[in-house]
Amino acid sequence: MGLCVVLLFAVIYALLIVIATFTGAGTPIIYALLAFVMVGIQFFIGPKIVERSMRVRYVSEREQPELHRMVSELAMKAGIPKPKVGISEISIPNAFAFGTSKKKARVCVTRRLMGMLSRDELEAVLGHELSHIKHQDMVVITALSVIPMICYFIYFSFFWSGIFGGMGRSRDGALPMMAIALIAFVVYFISNLIVLYASRVREYYADAGSAELTRKPQALASALYKMIYGSAAAAAKPEKVKKEMESMRAFFAADPVTARRDLKDLSAADLNKDGKIDEYELRAFAERAKATRADRIMEIFSTHPTPVSRVKKLGEYL
């Protein structure tokens, strides 16, 4: 994470110096302020957007006593305030955490997830989500996302300025504008990859946090296997459902779009084909499993590690 932060600030610093050299110091400051304002707005209204898009309904202890009990116990172990507990009324098995701080955090599960996981598996999934809250991953990733946004603003602005002749000047002025736009786009692409890498690091970190809180990494591996199975089944539904899943895929523990392929890869861990992964199966899978080259390449453009990589890593915590 430290390397990600250093790289991100190094590339944005270099880009802003280039812009300041050609346009003056005021221009990059304007773009930076604009990006911070946009991300700030997104940060504070984001929870409401998530609640609406994921159809979240918050539940009381009377409605879901066991769910509240697990969240309370895990929050106490993690040393964080108990987050608000909700049920997401979507048809895909999933759990997610969001919020602007530890005190204002929310953790939600779908009703289908609760129906298909054992108590240990559900506890492991909740441990993963509460670890996100403990590590303040929402804040970290949002803060890092400012840099690609600054780069995109610069690219968009300078590209169109170059197209229209360098902000009203001669056509000779368009060349440096287009050059800056090209550099900004390259930096945007690279910085976005760094942010995606940071997001994958936070997922591994949350998995480790769940294993530390519950002492049952095999339960999280088994839960991930079942969630992928449920996502693969949902992906076979009508186009409207698949379109909805794609628009919300960043909130899923398992990518619904690639769930069928992921299920095929991960089913190798289920040696006795009973639909779950126990401690012995996790240990055996961790020793022999290896993500394919194609999966490793696709992972570069994803917010989550491949399930095979995640489950293999969970085997190290036994």
Secondary structure, DSSP 8 states (H G I E B T S, - for coil): -HHHHHHHHHHHHHHHHHHHHHH-THHHHHHHHHHHHHHHHHHHHHHHHHHHHTTEEE--TTT-HHHHHHHHHHHHHHTS---EEEEE-SSS--EEEE-SSSTT-EEEEEHHHHHHS-HHHHHHHHHHHHHHHHTTHHHHHHHHTHHHHHHHHHHHHHHHHHHTTTTTS-GGGHHHHHHHHHHHHHHHHHHHHHHHHHHHHHHHHHHHHHHHHHS-HHHHHHHHHHHHHHHHHHHTS-HHHHHHHHHTGGG-SS-GGGHHHHHHHHGGG-TT-SSS--HHHHHHHHHH----HHHHHHHTT-SS--HHHHHHHHGGG-
